[in-house]
Amino acid sequence: MMSSIQQNIFTSSVKAVNKLNLVDIDKINQVLEVLAKETENSIPYILSENKKDIQRMSTSDPKFDRLLLTEERIQDIAKDIRKVASLPSPVGKIISEKILSNGLKLSKITVPFGVIGIIYEARPNVSFDVFSLCLKSGNVCILKGGSDAFFSNTAIVSIIKRVLLQEGLNPDICNLLPADRSSTLQLLNASNYIDLLIPRGSKELINFVRENSKIPVIETGAGVCHTYFHLEGNLEIGKEIIFNAKTRKVSVCNSLDCLLIDKERIQDLPDLCKKLIEKKVVIYADEPAYAQLENSYPSNLLHKATSANYGMEFLDYKMSIKTVNSIKEAIEHIANYGSKHSEAIISENKSCIKIFEKLVDAACIYVNTSTAFTDGAQFGMGAEIGISTQKMHARGPMALDELCSYKWIVEGNGQIRP
């Protein structure tokens, strides 16, 4: 049974759609600029509310870094909001148009989805990202954050609503559901109110949403990311890429989880892993890799791998290593254990690179660079609403264009069908 709070949120969100579609793009950009400034002005308030959340979570929890906000991170969020404001509107683009033999003019144009529901875990920055992208693309958003980020999300949405009111727009353009489980269940069943559902979080969350939602879902899958150091890989390039992909930020979905290394280059493994010691990265190595590392890598950080260590999204200073006999075996390993997110090859062999690009099934393929770049902002999208690992409609970083559907406009001058 839907509570009155949830019912009111769903109903008011639907009512806000038509009014939002009549707001011109200059006004929307103005609202985003004001929000960016208000976000910067509210840094002390946001941090104080975020502190209430992080005090309830252990620093050893992989979600801790995702939950944590800092002054620098909030300033970066404001920059992303301004970037979204500077981008062209994705709405009203003519995808195609033609005139039929009977004189009818057909135009295929981009339009907002309408109401978009977002379910996410301990990532308060998502509240800002989702709102800015939804507003710019003409969508109303209903946010369902996790209880871990209750105080942070409540503070952020209060700032957003304040700016909307101040700028003369309907505050129901952005709504936050209660953080309890019942709200999740109601959201999954709100097919009369919500046009699209996007989950962001753990594999368990995404699977739960996919299996229980009555609303179309775009999956933003877990990131089990591999980097394959090929027989003809450059050692110096490899060292830096592996270190960056693993340690730049371990709590994100684009961080390195498994290093694949050609058996003919196994002697280079100690050099490839040397910098990882600085960050105390725990390694789970198969037998050949373990034999190479046991005299050079700290024993307290080195463990023998089991099958459970492959296909795991660590979200921590941990990674696995698998020795492979060929590029074919590397691709097979990725097919068996990857999540279709981001996969990389380090090689100077152009023909092998092409094979990797063609045969690896993932949203993003990297050649001689770090998987850390799988990010909407890094791709020039301003921000992202998630990384789609599916193939329908959207794939990879999703931003403004992916938040639009399309409609056909058919213009005539009295034609009737015989």
N, C-alpha and C positions, 0 to 999 in steps of 0.2 A: 504494500500500500504506500503510495507516494505521500510524503509529508507536505504540509502546507508551505513550508520554506522552499522545498525543492520545486513544488508546483508553481510557486510564484516566480522563482528564478527562471524556470523553463518558459513560462508564459511571457514574462517581461522581455526575455531575450528574443523571442520570436517577434514580438511587437516592435523591437528596436531595429529590426533588419531593414524594413522599407524606408524608415526615416534616414538611416545611415546611407542607403543607396542614393539619396538625394543630396548628400553633402558633397560639395565639389572638392577636387583634389588639393587645391590651394589651402582650403580650410583644414583638411586632414593633415597636410604637411605642417601647418601652423601648430596644430594640436601636438604633433610629435615633437616639434621643437620646444614647445612649452613643457612637455613632459620630461624631456631630456634635462632642461634647466631645473625643473622642480625635483627631479631625481638627485641631481647634484646638491641642491639645497637641503635635501632631506637625508643626506648621508648619516648624520649622527642618529637620527630616528631609526633609520633602516638597520644600522649596526646594532643599536640597542635591542631591537626586536629580534634580530638574527642571533644575538648573544643568548637570548632565552632558549632558542632552539638548540644551539650547539652545546649549551651546558647540559643538555639532556642526552647527548650522544657521546660515546667513547671516541677518543681521537684515533683509536686503532680500527674503527669501523671504516671500511672502504668508502662509505657514503659521506664520511665527515668532510672531505675536501670539497665534494659537490655542494654540501650544505653551507659551507663557510663563505661568508661575504666579507670583503675587505674594502677599504676606501678605494684602492686601485681597481678592484673588480667592479665596483659600482660606477666609477668613472668610465671604465671600458663599456659598461652597459649603456651609459648615456651616449657614448660615441657611436655605439651600434644603432641606437634609436635615431640619432641624427643621420647616420648613413642610410637607414631605411627611408627617412624623410627625403633624402636627396635622390633616391632612385625613381625612375619613371613608374607611373601607375601601371599595374598589370591588367587593369579592368578596361573593357571596351576596345581591346585590340582586335583588328580584323584578321582572323586566321586565314580565311579564304573567302572569295566571293566570285560569283559567276551569274550569267544571264542564260536562262534556259530557252529552248526554241519557241516556247509559248510566251516569251517575254517576261516571265517571272524572274526577279532578281533575288538570289540567295546569298545571304551573308552569314558567315560563321564567326561569332564574336565571343570574346572572353567575358565571363560574369563571375561574381562571387558565389561561393557555395551557399552562403546564408548564415547558419549557426554552426560553429565548429566547437566540438567538445575536446578538451585536452586532459588526459589523465597522466600525471607525472609524480615522481617520488621526491627525494630530497634535493631538489634543484630550484631554489627560489628565483634564479636568474631567468628561468623559463617563463615565469609570469610576465616579465617585461618583454622578452623576445616574442612570445605568442601574441600579446596584445598589440605590439607595434606592427607586426606582420599582418595580423588580422585586420586591424584598422586600415592599413594602407591598401589592402586588397578588398576592402568593403565587407568584411565578415564580422559578425558578432561572435564573441568567444565566451564559452563557459569553462572555467578552470576547475579542475579537481586535483588539488595538490595533496601530498601525503601529510600525515600527522607530524612527521619529523620536522616539517617546515611550516607548521601552522602559524606561528607568530610572524615569520618573515613574509609569507604569502599574504596574510591579512594586512600587514603594513603596506606592502607594495600595491595591492589592489585598492586600498584606501587612497593612496596617492593618485593612482590612475583615475579613480572615480572623481576625486576632487578636481583634477585637471579637466575632465570631461564636463563637469558642471560649470566650472569657471569659463570654459570656452563655449558654453551654450549647447552642448551635445548631450544626448541621453546617456546617463551613467550606466544604464543596463546594456550598453555596448560591450561591457566587460563585467562578468559576474563570477564570484568564487563560491563554489559549493562547500558545505561543511566537510571537514576532513575525515569523517567516519566512513566505515565500510558500506553502510546502507546507501550513502550518496553515490558511491561507485556503482552499485547495483541498479539504482534508479537511473543513473546516467546511461548505463548500457542498454536500458529498456526504453529510453525516451525517443523512440523512433518518430513520434508525431511532432517532435520539437527540434531535433538535431539532425543536420544533414550529413555530417562527417565526424568521425571519431579518430583521434590520433593519440595512441599511448606512447609515453616516453619513460623508459626505466628498465628494470631487470627483465631477463628472459621470462621469468615466472609471471610478471605483471602483463607482459605483452601477450603471452600465451593465454592467460586468463581472459583478457579483453577479447582476443580473437575468437575464443571458444564460446563466449557468453554474450557478445554484443548482438543486438538486433539492428544496429546501425552500421553502414559501410565503414570499414576500418582501413586506414593506411598504417602498416606496421613500420615502426622505427625499431628495427631489431637490435639485439645485443651485438656488440662488436667483438668477435673473436678474430683478431688480426694477426696475419703471418707476414714475415719478411723472409724471402728465400735468397740466401747468399749462394749464387751460382758458381759453377766451376771457373768462369771467367769474370768473377766479381772483383772490383777494385777494393783492396784492403783498406786504404785510408778513407775512402768514401763510405765503405761499409761500417767502419767503427763509429763514425759520426752519426750515420743514419740510425743504427741500432740503438745507440745511446739516447738520441733524441726521441725516437719512436717509443722507447720504453719509459723514459724518465721525465720528459717535459712536463707531463701531467698524467699521473697514473689512474686517476679516477674517471677518465673520459673514455668513450667507446672507441676512439681511434687509436688507443695506445697499443703497443706491441704485446702480444700474448705468447707467440711461439716463433722462435727462430729456426728456420730450416737451413741446413748447411750441406753442401755437396761433400760427399765422403773424400773426394780428391783435395778438398781444401780444409779438412778437419784440423790440420796442423796449425792453421791460422786462428782457430777458435779462441785460444788464450788472448791473442791480441784484440780480436773482435769484442771480447767480453771485459777487457781490462778496465775500461772506464766505468762499467756498471758497478764495480766495487765501491766507487765513491758514494753511490746512493744505496749501498747495501742491498742490492737486488738479489733476491733468492732465486736460484736456478734449479729447475728440475730437468736433469739431462739424461738422455738415453745412454746406453753403455759406451759406445764410441766417444760421445761427447764428454761423458763423465771421466773416462780414462785420460782425455786430453786436458781436462781442467783440474783434476784432483791435486796436481802439484803446483798450481798457479792461482787458483781461486780459493778464497777462504772456506775452510771446511764447514763452518757453521752456516754458510750461505749456499752450500752445494749439496744437492740431494739427488738420488737416483729416481728417474721418472717412472711413473706408472701410467697405465692407460687413462686414468682419471685426470691426469695433468694435461691431456690434449683435448682441445675443444672447450677449454675453460676460459671464461672472461675473468681475469684475475682482479682488475680494478685496484691493483696494489703493486708494490715493488716486488713483483714475482713474475717469472716467465718460464716457459719450457723450451727445450731444445731437442730437435729431431734430426738425425743424420739421414740423408737420402742418397740414393745411388744415381739419380738422374733427374732431369727436369720433369720427366713423365711422372716419376714417383712423388716429386714435390707437388705437382698439380693434383695428383690423386689424394695426397694427404690433405690438401686444402679443401678438396671436394668433400672429403669425409668429415672434416672437423671444423671447417670455416662456417661463418654465418652470413656470407654474401655481403659483407660490409666493405672492408678495405684490405687489399692484399698487395704486397710489394715484391719486386725482384731487383736484386743488385747484380748487374751483369754488363759486360762490354760487348757481348755477342748479340748483334742485331736480330739475327734469325731466331735465336732462342727467346729474345724479348718479345718478338711478334707472336711466337707460339704461346707464351705466357699470357699476353694480352688477349689473344683469341679464345683460349681454352679455360682460363680461370673465370668462374662465374661469380662476379662481385660487382657491387655498385660503383666502386672506385678501384682502379688498378694504378699502382705507382711503379715508376721505373727510375731507379737510382735516386730516390728521394723518400722522405719519411711519410708514413701513414698519418702523422699528426696533422696533416693539412686537410683532412676530411672535416670540413667545418664551413658552414654557410658564410660566415664573415670572411674567411680565407678565400673562398671561391668568389668573392665580390658580390655576395647576395645581401649584405648588410647584417643579417642575422639568420638564424635558421629555426624552423619549427620542429626539426628532427632529421635523422638520417634514415631514409627509407631503404629497406633491404628487399623489398618486393619489386615486382616488375610492372604492375598495372598502374597507369597514370603517373606515378612519381617514383624516381629512383635516385639514391644518393641524397646529398643535402637538399632539403626542401625549404623553399622560401616563398616569395610573392607569386611567382608564376604557378607554383604547385598548389596554391590556395585558390585557384580559379578553375571553374568548369567552363562550359561554353553553351551558347544557345544559337539556334538558327533564326534569323530574321528573313521573312519571305515577303517581298514587296510586289504588288501587282497593280493593275488598273482595271479590274473588273473580271479577270480570268476566272472561269469555273471549269472544274474537271469533267470531261465527257464520260 
